[in-house]
């Protein structure tokens, strides 16, 4: 499923998340300051399952933290998104509504959820019934989380991403806890919107473009992330990981296991 968050009023009507202001597009040199890495690898471009690993960067390089976790990604697999990496890599390109999760390197934005507070050092935004992520490409609010009480109900009339899915989608708990993956912060039309990491519906249910995981895995990730360590989220199919790992200064892993 898709995702993104409002950092209080400061981020209202801005591209999903504000943390992207810390880093700018480019290859590995532009995320060299990252000291935390959330890595998701999949078998190939069409795989809707993946493996999640966490790493801290130390004086000795990337060191894994915790166990490998199963995740679900887009129902159609993955495709190159718009993030901190350069464009032009071979493979499919993310488009709005294609059911693919964005591949590449992305800043990690704010956490969000249903509760007033959460156990995380990330900025946290409690969602209200009036919060929506706007996934309508023609809208001036495309790829933004907004409050309908502020922008008006007409501005979210066609949006299909209510952030309180428990209130709008028969008690759905998938957005009970999650964080923003800062894809397409420039709001390029039809390039894909509202991309999150969030809870999964089940271990067998893929998403519409997000990365979904078990509640225990989400708790571990959010409890570990530190915004002052400039964390990044990387999603790549195994073959692309092998091709780019050294140039992108990523850890050596068996991306297929």
C-alpha positions in Angstrom: 0.0 0.0 0.0 1.1 3.6 -0.4 2.3 6.1 2.2 3.6 9.6 3.5 3.3 12.1 6.5 2.4 15.5 7.8 5.1 17.1 10.1 2.6 19.2 12.0 1.6 22.4 10.2 5.2 23.1 9.0 4.9 20.5 6.2 1.3 21.1 5.3 1.0 21.5 1.5 4.7 20.7 1.0 6.0 17.5 -0.7 5.5 14.4 1.4 7.9 14.8 4.3 10.3 17.6 5.1 13.4 15.6 5.9 14.4 15.5 2.2 15.8 19.0 2.6 18.8 17.4 4.3 20.0 15.7 1.1 19.9 16.4 -2.6 19.8 14.1 -5.7 23.0 12.4 -6.8 24.9 9.2 -6.5 26.7 7.8 -3.4 28.6 10.9 -2.4 25.2 12.6 -1.7 24.2 10.1 0.9 27.7 9.4 2.4 26.5 11.3 5.5 24.0 8.5 6.1 24.8 6.6 9.3 21.7 4.3 9.3 20.4 2.2 6.4 17.1 0.4 6.0 17.8 -2.1 3.1 15.1 -4.0 1.2 16.1 -6.5 -1.5 13.8 -8.5 -3.8 14.4 -11.4 -6.1 13.7 -9.4 -9.3 11.7 -6.4 -10.6 8.4 -8.3 -10.5 8.8 -9.9 -7.0 6.3 -8.6 -4.5 8.2 -10.1 -1.5 11.4 -8.9 0.0 13.9 -9.0 2.8 14.6 -6.1 5.2 17.9 -5.6 6.9 19.1 -2.7 9.1 22.7 -1.3 9.3 24.6 1.2 11.3 27.7 2.8 9.6 30.7 2.6 11.9 34.4 3.2 11.5 34.6 -0.4 10.3 31.8 0.0 7.7 28.2 -1.1 7.7 27.3 -3.3 10.6 24.0 -5.3 10.6 21.6 -4.6 13.4 19.0 -7.2 14.4 17.6 -10.0 12.3 16.5 -10.2 8.7 12.8 -9.5 8.3 10.3 -10.5 5.7 8.4 -7.7 4.0 5.8 -7.3 1.3 6.3 -4.7 -1.5 4.1 -3.6 -4.5 1.8 -6.2 -6.0 3.6 -5.7 -9.4 7.1 -5.6 -7.9 9.3 -2.5 -8.0 10.5 0.2 -10.4 13.0 3.0 -10.4 11.6 5.9 -8.3 12.7 9.5 -7.8 15.0 9.8 -4.8 18.6 10.6 -3.9 20.1 8.5 -6.7 20.6 9.6 -10.3 18.0 8.8 -12.9 18.6 6.8 -16.1 19.4 3.3 -14.7 18.1 0.4 -16.7 14.8 -1.2 -15.7 11.1 -0.2 -15.2 10.3 3.4 -14.1 7.7 4.0 -11.3 4.4 5.5 -12.5 1.3 6.5 -10.6 -1.0 3.5 -10.1 1.4 0.9 -11.5 1.4 -1.2 -8.2 5.2 -1.0 -8.0 7.3 0.1 -5.0 10.0 2.7 -5.8 13.5 1.4 -6.2 16.6 3.4 -5.4 17.9 5.4 -2.4 15.5 7.6 -0.5 15.6 9.8 2.6 13.5 8.7 5.5 10.9 11.2 6.6 8.5 11.5 9.5 6.8 8.7 11.4 3.0 8.6 11.6 0.2 6.6 13.2 -3.1 6.4 14.9 -1.9 7.0 18.5 -1.0 10.4 20.0 2.6 9.4 20.5 5.0 6.6 19.3 8.2 5.0 20.5 10.5 6.6 18.0 13.1 9.4 17.8 11.8 10.4 14.4 9.4 13.4 14.3 6.0 11.8 14.7 2.6 13.0 13.4 -0.6 11.6 14.8 -3.1 11.2 12.1 -6.7 12.5 12.3 -9.8 11.5 10.4 -9.3 14.6 8.2 -5.7 13.7 7.1 -5.3 12.5 3.5 -2.4 11.9 1.2 -3.3 13.3 -2.2 -2.6 10.8 -4.9 -4.4 12.8 -7.7 -1.7 13.7 -10.2 -3.5 16.8 -11.5 -3.9 18.3 -8.0 -1.6 21.1 -6.8 -1.4 19.0 -3.6 -0.1 15.9 -5.3 2.0 13.7 -3.1 1.3 15.8 0.0 -0.4 14.8 3.3 -2.9 17.5 4.1 -5.7 18.1 6.6 -9.1 18.5 4.9 -10.2 20.7 7.8 -7.4 23.2 6.6 -7.4 22.8 2.8 -11.1 22.1 2.4 -12.9 18.9 1.6 -13.0 19.7 -2.1 -9.2 19.5 -2.2 -9.2 15.9 -1.1 -12.4 14.8 -2.8 -10.7 12.4 -5.3 -7.9 11.3 -3.0 -7.9 7.6 -2.2 -5.4 7.7 0.7 -7.1 8.5 4.0 -4.4 8.3 6.7 -6.8 7.0 9.3 -7.7 3.8 7.5 -9.2 2.4 10.7 -11.9 5.1 10.5 -12.3 5.1 6.7 -11.7 1.5 5.7 -13.5 -0.8 8.1 -10.9 -0.8 10.9 -7.9 -1.3 8.7 -4.7 -1.2 10.8 -2.1 -0.9 8.1 -1.4 2.8 8.8 -1.5 2.3 12.6 2.2 2.8 12.5 4.6 3.7 9.7 7.1 6.2 8.3 7.5 8.2 5.1 9.8 7.0 2.3 10.6 10.2 0.5 9.9 9.3 -3.1 9.1 12.1 -5.6 9.4 15.0 -3.1 9.4 17.3 -6.2 5.9 16.1 -7.0 6.6 15.2 -10.6 3.2 14.5 -12.3 2.4 10.8 -12.6 5.7 9.7 -11.1 4.0 8.1 -8.0 2.9 9.4 -4.7 2.3 8.6 -1.0 5.0 6.0 -0.5 5.3 4.7 3.0 6.7 1.8 5.1 3.7 0.6 7.1 2.2 -2.5 8.8 1.2 -5.4 6.6 -2.3 -6.7 6.3 -0.9 -10.3 6.4 2.4 -12.0 5.4 0.9 -12.8 2.0 -0.8 -9.5 1.0 1.3 -7.2 -1.2 0.9 -3.4 -1.3 0.0 -0.9 -4.0 3.5 0.6 -3.8 4.7 0.7 -0.2 6.8 -1.6 1.9 4.8 -3.5 4.6 6.0 -5.5 7.5 5.0 -7.2 10.7 4.2 -5.0 13.8 7.3 -6.3 15.7 9.5 -5.4 12.8 8.1 -1.9 12.5 8.5 -1.4 16.3 12.2 -2.4 16.0 12.9 -0.1 13.0 11.2 2.9 14.5 12.8 2.4 17.9 16.2 2.3 16.2 16.0 5.1 13.7 17.6 8.5 14.6 17.1 11.6 12.4 20.5 13.0 13.4 22.1 9.9 11.7 20.6 10.9 8.3 18.9 7.5 7.7 18.2 6.3 4.2 15.9 3.6 2.8 17.2 1.5 -0.1 15.1 -0.9 -2.2 16.7 -2.9 -5.0 16.2 -6.2 -6.9 19.1 -8.6 -6.3 20.7 -8.1 -9.7 20.6 -4.3 -9.4 22.0 -4.6 -5.9 24.9 -6.7 -7.1 25.6 -4.2 -10.0 25.5 -1.0 -7.8 26.7 -2.2 -4.4 30.3 -1.1 -4.6 29.6 2.2 -6.4 26.8 3.1 -3.9 29.0 2.0 -0.9 26.4 -0.5 0.3 27.1 -3.5 2.5 27.9 -6.9 1.1 24.9 -9.2 1.5 23.3 -12.1 -0.3 20.5 -10.0 -1.7 18.4 -13.1 -2.6 18.4 -14.5 1.0 
